[in-house]
């Protein structure tokens, strides 16, 4: 598998599925805000069912308790990578507080 992450900067499920059909092996893909807002988090399920790995790029940034709750819910989606934007006084080696 390539170490490259392919951005799924599309606005519809059909575009994503058509694009991903060209790959014979699983690839890492980025699902960002544009696709999530257009298609919802069901897009994660669709891409996972196609066998691909997901970097969910939603740029989580809020008060620590809200980010923690969001991460708990996102963990249930089975994504491989999620990014969190935090301020130094919110996070330490044990995570965000």
C-alpha positions in Angstrom: 0.0 0.0 0.0 1.2 3.5 -0.9 2.1 6.0 1.9 0.3 8.6 -0.2 -3.1 9.9 1.1 -5.5 10.7 -1.8 -7.9 13.6 -1.1 -11.5 12.8 -1.9 -12.4 16.4 -2.7 -15.7 15.6 -4.3 -19.3 16.6 -3.6 -21.2 13.4 -4.2 -21.1 9.7 -3.3 -21.2 8.8 -7.0 -18.0 10.7 -7.8 -16.2 9.1 -4.9 -17.3 5.6 -5.8 -16.4 6.0 -9.5 -13.0 7.5 -8.6 -12.2 4.7 -6.1 -13.1 1.9 -8.6 -9.9 2.6 -10.5 -7.7 1.3 -7.6 -6.9 -2.4 -7.5 -5.5 -2.3 -4.0 -6.6 -0.4 -0.9 -5.4 3.2 -0.6 -5.4 5.8 2.1 -8.0 8.5 1.4 -8.8 11.8 3.0 -12.4 12.6 3.7 -12.7 16.2 4.6 -15.3 18.7 5.4 -16.5 19.3 1.9 -17.4 15.6 1.3 -18.7 15.1 4.9 -21.0 18.1 4.7 -22.3 17.0 1.3 -22.8 13.3 2.0 -22.7 12.9 5.7 -20.6 10.4 7.8 -22.2 7.5 5.8 -19.5 8.2 3.3 -17.0 6.7 5.8 -19.0 3.5 5.8 -19.1 3.4 2.0 -15.4 3.9 1.6 -14.5 1.4 4.3 -16.8 -1.2 2.6 -14.7 -0.7 -0.6 -11.6 -1.7 1.5 -9.9 1.6 1.7 -8.2 3.3 4.7 -9.5 6.7 5.9 -8.0 9.9 7.2 -11.0 11.8 8.5 -9.9 15.4 8.2 -12.6 17.3 10.1 -10.1 19.5 12.0 -11.7 19.0 15.4 -11.2 22.1 17.5 -13.4 23.1 20.4 -13.5 23.0 24.1 -11.8 19.9 25.4 -14.9 18.1 26.6 -16.6 18.6 23.2 -13.6 17.3 21.3 -13.4 14.3 23.6 -17.1 13.5 23.0 -16.7 13.9 19.2 -13.7 11.6 19.2 -15.6 9.0 21.1 -18.2 9.0 18.4 -15.8 9.1 15.5 -13.9 6.1 17.0 -17.0 4.0 16.4 -16.7 4.7 12.6 -13.5 2.7 12.3 -11.4 5.5 10.6 -7.7 5.1 10.6 -6.5 8.7 11.2 -8.3 11.7 12.7 -6.8 15.1 13.2 -7.3 17.3 16.3 -6.4 20.9 16.5 -5.6 21.8 20.0 -4.0 24.6 22.1 -1.1 23.8 24.3 -3.1 24.3 27.5 -5.7 21.8 26.4 -3.6 18.8 25.5 -0.7 16.9 27.1 0.9 13.5 26.6 -2.2 11.8 27.9 -4.6 13.5 25.4 -6.9 16.4 25.4 -8.6 17.6 28.6 
